Amino acid sequence: MSTSPSESRREKAARRAGEFPAAPEPLAVPVFDSHTHLDITVQEAGVPGGPGADPGSDPVEALITAAAKAGVDRIVQVGVDVPSSRWGAELAARHPSVLAAVALHPNDAPLLADLDESLRAIEALAAEPRVRGIGETGLDTFRTGPEGRKAQEESFRAHIAIAKRHGKALIIHDRDAHADVLRVLDSEGAPDTVVMHCFSGDAEFAAECVRRGFHLSFAGTVTFASAAALREAAAITPPSQIMVETDAPYLTPVPHRGRPNASYLIPLTVRALAQTRGDDVDGLCAAISANGERVFGPWS
């Protein structure tokens, strides 16, 4: 996920609220969404059905229900700061189909008045039983300039330590920072379980991640016409190390690029991945689902 949207982006999000695409054909074998932001989806885009939706319904519950109808029966809700991490942990504690991940987003870490205090709050949340991931954390040299990179790397190293202390999966945001992400992980010693969120590298980088035992999570970007290198990376990822995600409300798969994303659109990405890899869709879904249980543990 990127940093907080600019005012113009907020205005654009408000204008498009309710403009979710129609639901695709459901998957026959259920999968999970390894990375979504239900809170931000509601804030920026509303819910499928928009203003005409049942005014008495819970918008978060509506998004979870829409996903389940599409064959996406489990969700990992990902935090990007202390409030969103706390919100996700509370949601997971009361909802059987939701697990949580908690962290400070790498682009936000350099902006915090007291990074250590925020990290202590994340560590406290990491102890919650239905918090199963530490992330999204990592490095981003696209949105964070040289002046913020020391704090960003300090935060990343601290999150690695939290994941190791609590035995939780580490969920990595990596934008234009492939070599540095591997440098930090290699120097700190990676946790037992690492997920490369919204994998954005080529086949060479994918091979380095696979060799280290990392899981590669592919988003709607794999369906973009410009993403040939990403599809090559997906093609060489072993079935036991592949995942799928939305990063909703962003990165909506083709043919709906530019409209709001949500977990119920995962079938579009799964089918594109299966075509790219030459996999049977049901077989790929079964592999993805098994990976989720192995990485995050049982949802219920």
URBELZI-V110091 format. One record per pair of residues at least 4 apart in sequence whose ideal C-beta (glycine too) atoms are under 8 Angstrom apart, sorted by the first residue. I is the first residue (numbers start at 1). J is the second residue. If there is no record, write none. Layout:
# URBELZI-V110091
((I	J) (I	J))
This chain:
# URBELZI-V110091
((1	37) (1	40) (1	78) (1	80) (1	105) (1	136) (1	173) (1	247) (1	250) (2	107) (2	143) (2	250) (3	105) (3	107) (3	108) (3	143) (4	108) (5	9) (5	10) (5	13) (5	44) (6	10) (7	11) (8	12) (9	13) (10	14) (10	44) (11	15) (12	16) (13	17) (13	43) (13	44) (13	45) (13	249) (14	44) (16	45) (16	259) (16	260) (17	44) (17	45) (17	46) (17	50) (17	51) (17	260) (18	45) (18	46) (18	47) (18	49) (18	50) (18	51) (18	52) (18	53) (19	45) (19	50) (19	259) (19	260) (20	45) (20	46) (20	47) (20	48) (20	49) (20	50) (20	259) (20	260) (20	262) (21	252) (21	256) (21	259) (21	265) (23	48) (23	66) (23	69) (23	70) (23	264) (23	265) (24	70) (24	264) (24	265) (24	267) (24	268) (25	267) (26	69) (26	70) (26	71) (26	267) (27	31) (27	70) (27	71) (27	72) (27	266) (27	267) (27	270) (27	281) (27	285) (28	71) (28	281) (28	282) (28	285) (29	71) (29	281) (29	282) (29	285) (29	286) (29	289) (30	71) (30	72) (30	73) (30	74) (30	285) (30	289) (31	71) (31	72) (31	73) (31	74) (31	244) (31	266) (31	270) (31	285) (31	288) (31	289) (31	292) (32	72) (32	73) (32	74) (32	75) (32	76) (32	288) (32	289) (32	292) (32	299) (33	67) (33	72) (33	74) (33	75) (33	76) (33	244) (33	245) (33	246) (33	248) (33	263) (33	266) (34	76) (34	195) (34	197) (34	217) (34	243) (34	244) (34	245) (34	292) (34	295) (35	76) (35	78) (35	101) (35	136) (35	171) (35	195) (35	197) (35	198) (35	217) (35	219) (35	245) (35	246) (35	247) (36	41) (36	75) (36	76) (36	77) (36	78) (36	245) (36	246) (36	247) (36	248) (36	262) (36	263) (37	41) (37	77) (37	78) (37	80) (37	84) (37	247) (37	248) (37	249) (38	42) (38	60) (38	63) (38	64) (38	75) (38	77) (38	88) (38	91) (38	248) (39	43) (39	60) (39	77) (39	84) (39	87) (39	88) (40	44) (40	84) (40	248) (40	249) (41	45) (41	47) (41	63) (41	248) (41	249) (41	260) (41	261) (41	262) (42	46) (42	47) (42	59) (42	60) (42	63) (44	249) (44	260) (45	249) (45	260) (45	262) (46	50) (46	51) (46	53) (46	59) (46	260) (47	53) (47	57) (47	59) (47	62) (47	63) (47	66) (48	53) (48	62) (48	63) (48	66) (48	262) (48	264) (49	53) (49	54) (49	62) (53	57) (53	59) (53	62) (54	62) (57	61) (57	62) (58	62) (59	63) (60	64) (60	91) (61	65) (62	66) (63	67) (63	262) (63	263) (63	264) (64	68) (64	75) (64	95) (64	97) (64	98) (64	263) (65	69) (66	70) (66	262) (66	263) (66	264) (67	72) (67	73) (67	75) (67	262) (67	263) (67	264) (67	266) (68	72) (68	73) (68	97) (69	264) (70	263) (70	264) (70	265) (70	266) (70	267) (71	266) (71	267) (71	285) (72	263) (72	264) (72	266) (72	267) (73	97) (74	97) (74	98) (74	99) (74	292) (74	299) (75	97) (75	98) (75	99) (75	263) (76	98) (76	99) (76	100) (76	101) (76	132) (76	133) (76	245) (76	296) (77	88) (77	91) (77	92) (77	98) (77	99) (77	100) (77	101) (78	88) (78	100) (78	101) (78	103) (78	133) (78	135) (78	136) (78	171) (78	197) (79	84) (79	85) (79	86) (79	87) (79	88) (79	89) (79	100) (79	101) (79	102) (79	103) (79	125) (80	84) (80	85) (80	103) (80	104) (80	105) (80	108) (80	136) (81	85) (81	104) (81	105) (81	108) (81	118) (82	86) (82	104) (82	118) (82	121) (82	122) (83	87) (84	88) (85	89) (85	100) (85	101) (85	102) (85	103) (85	121) (85	122) (85	125) (86	90) (86	102) (86	121) (86	125) (87	91) (88	92) (88	98) (88	100) (88	101) (88	102) (88	131) (89	93) (89	100) (89	102) (89	125) (89	128) (89	130) (89	131) (90	94) (91	95) (91	98) (91	100) (92	98) (92	99) (92	100) (92	128) (92	130) (92	131) (93	128) (93	130) (96	299) (96	300) (97	299) (97	300) (98	130) (98	299) (99	130) (99	131) (99	132) (99	133) (99	296) (99	297) (99	299) (100	128) (100	130) (100	131) (100	132) (100	133) (101	131) (101	132) (101	133) (101	134) (101	135) (101	136) (101	169) (101	171) (102	122) (102	125) (102	126) (102	131) (102	133) (102	134) (102	135) (103	122) (103	134) (103	135) (103	136) (103	137) (103	159) (103	171) (104	108) (104	109) (104	112) (104	115) (104	118) (104	119) (104	122) (104	137) (104	155) (104	159) (105	109) (105	136) (105	137) (105	173) (106	136) (106	137) (106	138) (106	139) (106	140) (106	144) (106	152) (106	155) (106	156) (106	173) (107	111) (107	140) (107	143) (107	144) (107	152) (108	112) (109	115) (109	148) (109	151) (109	152) (109	154) (109	155) (109	156) (110	144) (110	147) (110	148) (110	149) (110	150) (110	151) (110	152) (111	148) (112	118) (112	151) (114	118) (115	119) (115	151) (115	154) (115	155) (116	120) (117	121) (118	122) (119	123) (119	155) (119	158) (119	159) (119	162) (120	124) (121	125) (122	126) (122	134) (122	159) (122	162) (123	127) (123	162) (123	165) (123	166) (125	131) (126	131) (126	134) (126	162) (126	163) (126	165) (126	166) (126	168) (127	131) (127	166) (131	168) (132	168) (132	169) (132	296) (132	297) (133	168) (133	169) (133	170) (133	171) (133	195) (133	296) (134	159) (134	162) (134	163) (134	166) (134	168) (134	169) (134	170) (134	171) (135	159) (135	169) (135	170) (135	171) (135	172) (135	173) (135	195) (135	197) (136	171) (136	172) (136	173) (136	197) (137	155) (137	156) (137	159) (137	160) (137	170) (137	171) (137	172) (137	173) (138	156) (138	172) (138	173) (138	174) (138	177) (138	181) (138	197) (139	149) (139	152) (139	153) (139	156) (139	173) (139	174) (139	175) (139	177) (139	180) (139	181) (139	184) (140	144) (140	152) (140	173) (140	174) (140	175) (140	176) (140	177) (141	149) (141	175) (141	176) (141	177) (141	180) (142	175) (142	176) (143	175) (144	148) (144	149) (144	152) (145	149) (148	152) (149	153) (150	154) (151	155) (152	156) (153	157) (153	180) (153	184) (154	158) (155	159) (156	160) (156	184) (157	161) (157	184) (157	188) (158	162) (159	163) (159	170) (160	164) (160	170) (160	184) (160	185) (160	188) (160	189) (160	190) (160	191) (161	165) (161	188) (162	166) (162	168) (163	167) (163	168) (163	169) (163	170) (163	191) (164	189) (164	191) (167	191) (167	192) (168	191) (168	193) (169	191) (169	193) (169	194) (169	195) (169	295) (169	296) (170	190) (170	191) (170	193) (170	194) (170	195) (171	195) (171	197) (172	181) (172	194) (172	195) (172	196) (172	197) (173	197) (173	198) (174	178) (174	181) (174	196) (174	197) (174	200) (174	201) (175	200) (177	181) (178	182) (178	201) (178	205) (179	183) (180	184) (181	185) (182	186) (182	208) (182	209) (182	212) (183	187) (184	188) (185	189) (185	190) (185	194) (185	212) (186	190) (190	194) (190	212) (190	214) (193	215) (193	295) (194	212) (194	213) (194	214) (194	215) (195	214) (195	215) (195	216) (195	217) (195	243) (195	295) (196	201) (196	209) (196	214) (196	215) (196	216) (196	217) (197	217) (197	245) (197	247) (198	217) (198	218) (198	219) (198	221) (198	245) (198	247) (198	251) (199	206) (199	209) (199	216) (199	217) (199	218) (199	219) (199	230) (199	233) (199	234) (200	221) (200	230) (201	205) (201	206) (201	209) (201	229) (201	230) (201	233) (202	206) (202	229) (202	230) (202	232) (202	233) (203	207) (203	229) (203	232) (203	233) (203	235) (203	236) (204	208) (205	209) (205	233) (206	210) (206	216) (206	232) (206	233) (206	234) (206	236) (206	237) (207	211) (207	236) (208	212) (209	214) (209	216) (210	214) (210	216) (210	236) (210	237) (210	238) (210	241) (213	241) (214	241) (215	241) (215	242) (215	243) (215	291) (215	295) (216	233) (216	234) (216	237) (216	241) (216	242) (216	243) (217	242) (217	243) (217	244) (217	245) (218	222) (218	230) (218	234) (218	242) (218	243) (218	244) (218	245) (218	269) (218	273) (219	244) (219	245) (219	246) (219	247) (219	251) (219	253) (219	269) (220	224) (220	246) (220	247) (220	251) (220	252) (220	253) (220	254) (220	257) (220	261) (220	265) (220	268) (220	269) (221	227) (221	230) (221	251) (222	227) (222	230) (222	231) (222	234) (222	253) (222	269) (222	272) (222	273) (222	276) (223	227) (223	253) (223	254) (223	257) (223	268) (223	269) (223	272) (224	230) (224	254) (224	257) (225	254) (227	231) (228	232) (229	233) (230	234) (231	235) (231	276) (232	236) (233	237) (234	242) (234	273) (234	276) (234	277) (235	276) (235	277) (235	278) (237	241) (237	242) (238	242) (239	279) (239	283) (239	284) (239	287) (240	287) (240	290) (240	291) (241	291) (242	273) (242	284) (242	287) (242	288) (242	291) (243	288) (243	291) (243	292) (243	295) (244	266) (244	269) (244	270) (244	273) (244	288) (245	266) (246	250) (246	251) (246	261) (246	262) (246	263) (246	265) (246	266) (246	269) (247	251) (247	261) (248	260) (248	261) (248	262) (248	263) (248	265) (249	260) (249	261) (249	262) (250	261) (251	261) (252	256) (252	257) (252	258) (252	259) (252	260) (252	261) (252	265) (253	257) (253	261) (253	265) (253	268) (253	269) (253	272) (254	268) (254	272) (256	261) (256	265) (256	268) (261	265) (265	269) (266	270) (267	271) (268	272) (269	273) (270	274) (270	281) (270	284) (270	285) (270	288) (271	275) (271	281) (272	276) (273	277) (273	279) (273	284) (274	278) (274	279) (274	280) (274	281) (274	284) (277	284) (279	283) (279	284) (280	284) (281	285) (282	286) (283	287) (284	288) (285	289) (286	290) (287	291) (288	292) (289	293) (290	294) (291	295) (292	296) (293	297) (293	298))
